[in-house]
Amino acid sequence: MNNTSHIKECPDCASPNIVHSQDRDQIICRDCGLIYEPLTPVVEEPAKKAKKPAKKAPTKKKKK
């Protein structure tokens, strides 16, 4: 969890009238009602290389 105790004002309206919820690691703004919870980093898998498309059979050209 990220620690939100360093935040001193609402990230949305900049009001200093906020409450820190230690149990949920959230900030609740008493003025605008925002419930702020910092994002936790997500570990992503590296992108996989695309497979080469299968070779198509040669098409016959139409004669005019």
C-alpha positions as CSV (number, residue, x, y, z in Angstrom):
1,M,0.0,0.0,0.0
2,N,1.0,3.6,-0.6
3,N,1.1,6.0,2.3
4,T,-1.3,8.9,1.9
5,S,-0.3,10.7,5.1
6,H,2.0,13.1,3.2
7,I,-1.0,14.6,1.2
8,K,-2.3,17.7,2.8
9,E,-5.0,18.8,0.4
10,C,-7.6,17.3,-1.8
11,P,-6.2,16.3,-5.2
12,D,-9.4,17.4,-6.9
13,C,-10.4,20.7,-5.3
14,A,-7.3,21.6,-3.3
15,S,-9.3,21.9,-0.1
16,P,-7.3,21.3,3.1
17,N,-10.5,19.9,4.7
18,I,-9.6,16.2,4.3
19,V,-9.7,13.0,6.4
20,H,-7.1,10.3,6.1
21,S,-8.4,6.7,6.3
22,Q,-5.5,4.6,7.5
23,D,-7.4,1.3,7.2
24,R,-8.1,1.7,3.5
25,D,-5.2,4.1,2.7
26,Q,-7.7,6.7,1.3
27,I,-8.2,10.4,1.6
28,I,-11.8,11.6,1.9
29,C,-12.5,15.3,1.1
30,R,-15.1,16.8,3.3
31,D,-15.8,19.6,0.8
32,C,-16.2,17.9,-2.6
33,G,-16.7,14.3,-1.4
34,L,-13.8,12.9,-3.4
35,I,-12.5,9.5,-2.2
36,Y,-8.9,9.4,-3.3
37,E,-6.9,6.2,-3.4
38,P,-3.5,6.2,-5.0
39,L,-2.9,3.7,-7.8
40,T,-0.7,0.8,-7.1
41,P,1.8,-0.1,-9.8
42,V,0.8,-3.0,-11.9
43,V,3.4,-5.5,-13.1
44,E,2.8,-6.0,-16.8
45,E,4.0,-8.9,-18.9
46,P,6.3,-7.9,-21.7
47,A,4.6,-7.6,-25.1
48,K,4.8,-10.7,-27.2
49,K,6.0,-10.6,-30.8
50,A,3.4,-11.0,-33.4
51,K,3.5,-14.2,-35.4
52,K,4.3,-13.8,-39.1
53,P,1.2,-14.3,-41.2
54,A,1.0,-17.6,-43.0
55,K,2.0,-17.4,-46.7
56,K,-1.0,-17.3,-48.9
57,A,-1.1,-19.4,-52.1
58,P,-0.3,-17.4,-55.2
59,T,-3.3,-16.0,-56.9
60,K,-3.9,-16.6,-60.6
61,K,-4.0,-13.4,-62.7
62,K,-7.0,-13.0,-64.8
63,K,-6.4,-12.6,-68.5
64,K,-8.2,-9.7,-70.2
